[in-house]
């Protein structure tokens, strides 16, 4: 996955003819990924629950195939480990955005930090710091229906859970 597509993939999400270059489910995953504020993350399972469709594996597949179209580093594994093969690029984004990290212990392979999921996880409840607590913070519960509206307006989406994967 790369931030910008090259010759191997579409340079934009929507071609000039107005038809999507991506499957419909992928477009919905992208909309959620674009809502995640800088410095915050959602798990693959959080995104699937937000969409009320698919599961963590389906979201992971979309991100693996097409994630370069969005801020891919904000959709993560539930255990906080950085995406294998992309650790250094992701780490650069996390540090630039101030995403909370936990330093790796000496026994950790490669001594790569992990995301601090308790602090970094976003529940979809608005801008960073405004009722957007992570797991265990009393943020939005699962099944809520007052999440932020996707870009371009439209109906509000269900809130993503703060504690489920």
Secondary structure as UniProt FT lines:
FT   TURN            7..8
FT   TURN            16..17
FT   HELIX           24..35
FT   TURN            38..39
FT   STRAND          41..43
FT   HELIX           44..51
FT   HELIX           56..66
FT   HELIX           67..69
FT   HELIX           72..74
FT   STRAND          75..76
FT   TURN            78..79
FT   TURN            84..85
FT   HELIX           87..97
FT   STRAND          101..102
FT   TURN            106..107
FT   HELIX           109..111
FT   STRAND          114..115
FT   HELIX           117..120
FT   TURN            128..129
FT   TURN            135..138
FT   TURN            142..143
FT   TURN            151..152
//
